Amino acid sequence: MLKTIAVCTALATPALGQMTHSEGMAHSSSTTTSHALAGMAQPAINGVGGSPLIEGGQSAFTAIAEVVNLLRADPNTDWNSVDIDTLRDHLRDMDIVTIDSSTITKEVPGGLRFEITGEGDVQAAIRRMVSAHAGMMDGQDGWAYQFEETAGGANMTITTPEQDLPVLKALGFYGIMASGMHHQPHHWAMATGSNPHQH
């Protein structure tokens, strides 16, 4: 379509020196638009190794790659303490709890109880993830977290100040699990051999 318009415009354009003011304005606008479209069609390459891509793989792979790159860039890294396998196991727990668990939400006075269940190794992952998260988040912003192990996984009960109940209900279990800025230091501690929550 753009080529057709350009050809038609060229055929209709008077000889040099005969272009009217309005035609000149239209030509200028068309040229500006063409340049803008050309810029959109050819984005600047600002990724990695001449590629426009930044991510090195799916989320667990990329999280591990970030850690490895930082460790290798630090001349003071104690390689005898590095434990990438433990980080990988934790990232797997995060993945299967998020994707493969099921949750029933029940109201309790002042909050909610999440009953989280799963099959096979998801059950153990639920217990590890929920117990660690409840321990890290308990008391923050006046929210109280309680963990209870069950046959099918775990329960997590959260009570909040009254004004925060809409937030709790909106986030639900999975939003709660993704909340907080402790994940990054927790992952770094695992990778560098100082994991406070050994599996």
Secondary structure as UniProt FT lines:
FT   HELIX           2..12
FT   TURN            16..17
FT   HELIX           21..41
FT   TURN            49..50
FT   HELIX           59..73
FT   TURN            75..76
FT   TURN            79..81
FT   HELIX           84..100
FT   STRAND          102..108
FT   TURN            109..110
FT   STRAND          111..117
FT   HELIX           121..137
FT   TURN            138..139
FT   HELIX           140..142
FT   STRAND          144..149
FT   STRAND          153..159
FT   HELIX           162..164
FT   HELIX           165..177
FT   HELIX           183..191
FT   TURN            192..193
//
